[in-house]
Amino acid sequence: MLSAKVSAALNKQIEMEGSSSQYYLAMASWAETQGLNGVSAFLYVHTDEERMHMLKLLKFVNERGGHGIVPALKQPPVTFKSVKSVFEEILKHEMKVTAEINNLVEITLKEKDYTTHNFLQWYVSEQIEEEALARQIVDKLKLIGDDKSGLYFFDRDLEGMAKTEAAKEAKTGKTEK
């Protein structure tokens, strides 16, 4: 059984994961309207992944005798300055998510909820991957600078990554992360 404190913290994380999904969805839609089909495909895959993170948490809370709350979400931004700014925002956001996951882990230890602590280790590992990927993408965009041909190839590469991730998901029925 979950303590009230752990349940509340998990529900807060459910909201954060849902917000992440909506944020990436808004970015994907913007990128698509800018002709950046690879960037949008990549972000559409990641919006689904964030939603899966939310669902995984929600189901866990319910399975442990709590009540996973479906949150009301604020509308994310509609437009973005540039592709580089999108991925810089993603990196900042993922760092914030990491901090929240770490806080959640700390709460489970203080509450001596080792089952939830163990469950959260998947999220700890996931955040290492998420931050590393965002950082790599930001670094590539810094190398490209204002070069339009570089952006073209970057967009094409992200489209390939999105197709690979989608194919893995279709094959296994879940995300690989």
ABEGO torsion letter per residue (X at the ends): XBBAAAAAAAAAAAAAAAAAAAAAAAAAAAAAAAGBAAAAAAAAAAAAAAAAAAAAAAAAAAAAGBBBBBBBBBBBBABBABAAAAAAAAAAAAAAAAAAAAAAAAAAAAAGBAAAAAAAAAAAAAAAAAAAAAAAAAAAAAAAEABAAAAAAAAAAAAAAAAAAAAAAAAAGBBAX
